[in-house]
Amino acid sequence: MKEENNFNIFIIGIGNENRKDDAIGIKVISVLEKMALSGVQLIKIQDDITDLLNLWANARLVILIDAVIS
């Protein structure tokens, strides 16, 4: 995880198509990966989100992308 903490900006996409989720967070990260953004760590989370706080401990900015249907 030390390598990930060298990034200033984290963009985290959350979702899981296998759980009847729209998975928009995962889809957005897939698009952003093609852009090769400098200084940005792109992360896809499909299941367990308990390690999120450790991932972004030293980040300057964290952006979470998710969707909820209610």
N, C-alpha and C positions, 0 to 999 in steps of 0.2 A: 504494500500500500504506500510505501514511501515515495515511489515514483509518481503515483497519482497526486500526491500532495504538492508536487512541484508546479502544478497548474494553478492559474489564478481564477479561472472560471470553470465551473462544472455545470453541464447541462445533462439532466437525468431524465430519461424517458421511462415511464412506468406503464405497464399493461401486459396483457396475456390473451392472445386470440383463442387459446385452447380453453379458456374459462368463460367464454361468451362475453369477453371484454372487447371493446373496440380497438384496443392496443394502439391508440393514437400516439402515446408517448414513444413507443418503440418505432413506429413509422416515421415520426419526426426525426428521431436520432438517425435512422437509416438515411434520410435525405441529407442531414447535416454532415454525416460522415463523408459524403461525396465532395463537400466543400473544403476540406482540409483546413479547418479554422486554427490559426496559430494561438497557442496559450489556452486552448479550450479542451477540457477533458469531457468526452461524450461517453455516457454510461447508459446501458439498457438494463432495466430491472424487470424481470418477469415474475418473480416469486417473492422471496424473502427480502424485506426492506430494512431489517434490523441493523445492518452495517452502514446505513446511510450517514449517520453522524460521524463515524470514523473516516469515511471517504472524503468528506468535505471539511474536515477539521481546520485546515489552514487556507481554505479558499477565500478569495475576495468576494466572489459572487456565486450564488448557487441558483439555478433555475430548474424547477421541477415541472415536468409536463405529464399530465394525467387527465383522465376524463371520468366522470361518474354519471351513471344513468340511474335515475330514481323514479 
